[in-house]
Amino acid sequence: MYDKNLQLAIIFMCTNTISNMDKKAHEESYYIKGLLENDRKICQEIYDKYYAKIQSMVISNSGSKEAAKDVFQDALIIIYKKGLKPEFILTCPFYNFLYPISKHIWLKKLNKKSRSEVTIEDDGGFIDEANIEDVIHETERHALYREKFALLGDKCRALMSLVFEKKKMREIAEILEYNNEKTTKQQHYKCKQRLIKLVREDSRFNEITD
């Protein structure tokens, strides 16, 4: 049966809908759609069909069951984020996309623990239809920015959130009671610089920008 923590993680990820694409999608694209639409039946099917395979790969390469859970969860998060992009379409079997992502995540964890580079022998030459490392780095960058964003003051978070929502500076000035549009722009610049400073001071920054 579904591990409870994994189930909660997958359900948490399933909150949006997939965009229609012009390119021809693989018949297993319903897995992406299911993740994005919070379809618990599809999430369960993904776990039932593929978790044991990812667990086997991790355990066969110096890992544990707990590590396998983390790898599987992280891979699904990456696939979810990839699926949110309007230009994304799955053109290969779902497992052919899931496996190289999972493999890369576990390799990265192993290499952090080892003094020498670690390799995992591939068990099928699966198609890698994306630059997996770039996808993972992008996801990690987003996570780091979100973490540091939470450390900003209330006013900065409110200002930047309104900017993310595409509000005009004039509107933001009225909402947050700044004197004028110019002052709002200045405050936005200061908040942005503060966020960038927090991110760059974190030891993880260099790892995910190399």
C-alpha positions in Angstrom: 0.0 0.0 0.0 0.8 3.6 -0.4 3.2 5.0 2.3 1.3 7.7 4.1 4.0 10.3 3.9 4.5 9.7 0.2 0.7 9.9 -0.4 0.5 13.2 1.4 3.5 14.5 -0.6 2.0 13.5 -3.9 -1.5 14.8 -3.1 0.2 18.1 -2.0 1.8 18.4 -5.4 -1.5 17.8 -7.3 -3.1 21.2 -7.5 -3.3 22.5 -11.1 -4.4 21.5 -14.6 -2.3 20.7 -17.6 -2.3 22.9 -20.6 -3.3 21.7 -24.1 -0.4 21.2 -26.4 0.0 21.2 -30.2 2.6 18.5 -30.2 1.6 14.9 -30.1 1.6 13.6 -26.6 2.5 10.1 -25.6 -0.4 7.9 -24.5 0.9 7.9 -20.9 0.6 11.7 -20.6 -2.5 11.0 -18.5 0.0 10.4 -15.6 1.1 14.0 -15.9 -2.5 15.2 -16.2 -3.4 13.1 -13.2 -0.6 14.6 -11.0 -1.6 18.1 -12.0 -5.3 17.5 -11.4 -5.0 15.8 -8.0 -6.4 12.5 -9.3 -5.8 10.2 -6.4 -6.4 7.1 -8.5 -3.6 8.1 -10.9 -1.3 9.0 -8.1 -1.9 5.6 -6.6 -1.3 3.9 -9.9 2.0 5.8 -10.3 3.1 4.6 -6.9 1.9 1.0 -7.4 3.6 0.7 -10.8 6.9 2.5 -10.3 7.9 3.0 -6.7 9.3 -0.6 -6.3 11.5 0.0 -9.4 12.9 3.2 -8.1 13.3 1.7 -4.6 15.2 -1.2 -6.2 17.5 1.2 -8.1 18.3 3.1 -4.9 18.8 0.0 -2.6 21.0 -1.6 -5.3 23.2 1.4 -5.2 24.1 1.8 -1.5 20.7 3.3 -0.5 17.9 2.5 1.9 14.1 2.3 1.8 13.9 5.7 3.4 16.3 7.1 0.9 14.2 5.6 -1.9 11.1 7.4 -0.6 12.9 10.7 -0.7 14.2 10.1 -4.2 10.7 9.1 -5.5 9.1 12.1 -3.9 11.7 14.5 -5.2 11.4 13.0 -8.7 7.6 13.5 -8.7 8.0 17.1 -7.5 10.3 17.8 -10.4 7.9 16.1 -12.9 5.1 18.1 -11.4 7.0 21.4 -11.8 8.0 20.4 -15.4 4.3 19.6 -16.2 3.2 23.0 -15.1 5.1 24.7 -17.9 2.9 25.4 -20.9 5.5 24.2 -23.4 6.0 20.8 -21.7 4.6 17.6 -23.3 5.5 14.0 -22.5 6.6 12.3 -25.6 8.0 9.1 -24.1 6.6 6.5 -21.6 6.2 8.0 -18.1 8.8 5.6 -16.6 11.3 6.6 -19.2 11.0 10.1 -17.8 10.7 9.2 -14.1 13.7 6.9 -14.1 16.5 9.2 -15.3 15.3 12.0 -13.0 15.3 9.5 -10.0 18.7 8.2 -11.0 20.2 11.7 -11.2 18.8 12.7 -7.9 20.3 9.6 -6.2 23.6 10.0 -8.0 23.8 13.6 -6.7 23.1 12.4 -3.2 25.8 9.7 -3.5 28.4 12.0 -4.9 27.9 14.5 -2.0 28.7 11.6 0.4 31.6 10.3 -1.6 35.1 11.7 -2.3 35.1 10.2 -5.7 32.6 10.4 -8.5 29.9 7.6 -8.3 28.2 6.0 -11.2 25.1 3.9 -11.6 24.9 1.3 -14.3 21.8 2.1 -16.4 19.2 -0.7 -16.6 17.6 0.0 -19.9 19.0 3.1 -21.6 15.9 5.1 -20.9 15.1 8.2 -23.0 16.0 11.4 -21.3 13.8 13.9 -23.1 15.0 16.9 -21.0 18.2 18.1 -19.6 17.6 16.4 -16.2 20.4 18.3 -14.4 19.0 21.6 -15.5 15.5 20.6 -14.4 16.8 19.6 -11.0 18.9 22.7 -10.5 15.9 24.8 -11.5 13.7 23.1 -8.9 16.4 23.5 -6.2 16.9 27.2 -7.1 13.2 27.8 -6.7 13.2 26.0 -3.3 16.1 28.1 -2.1 14.5 31.4 -3.2 11.2 30.4 -1.5 13.1 29.6 1.7 14.9 32.9 1.8 11.7 34.8 0.7 10.1 33.6 3.9 12.9 35.4 5.9 12.1 38.8 4.5 10.0 41.2 6.5 6.2 41.3 6.2 6.2 44.5 4.1 8.8 43.1 1.7 7.0 39.8 1.3 3.7 41.7 0.7 5.3 44.0 -1.9 7.1 41.3 -3.8 4.0 39.1 -3.8 2.0 41.9 -5.4 4.7 42.3 -8.0 4.5 38.5 -8.7 0.8 39.0 -9.2 1.6 41.6 -12.0 0.2 44.5 -10.0 1.3 47.9 -11.2 3.5 50.0 -8.9 0.8 52.6 -8.6 -1.6 50.0 -7.3 0.9 48.6 -4.9 1.6 52.0 -3.5 -2.1 52.4 -2.7 -2.4 48.9 -1.3 0.7 49.2 1.0 0.2 52.9 1.6 3.5 54.0 0.2 3.9 57.8 -0.6 4.1 57.3 -4.3 5.0 55.1 -7.2 8.7 56.1 -7.0 9.0 55.2 -3.4 7.3 51.8 -4.2 9.9 51.1 -6.9 12.7 52.0 -4.5 11.4 49.7 -1.8 10.9 46.9 -4.3 14.6 47.2 -5.4 15.8 47.1 -1.8 13.6 44.0 -1.0 14.9 42.3 -4.1 18.5 43.0 -3.3 17.9 41.7 0.3 16.5 38.5 -1.1 19.4 38.1 -3.5 21.9 38.7 -0.7 20.2 36.0 1.5 20.3 33.5 -1.4 23.9 34.2 -2.3 25.1 33.9 1.3 23.7 30.3 1.5 26.3 27.6 1.0 23.9 25.8 -1.4 23.9 28.7 -3.8 27.2 27.7 -5.5 26.1 24.0 -5.8 23.0 24.8 -7.8 24.5 27.5 -10.0 27.6 25.6 -11.2 
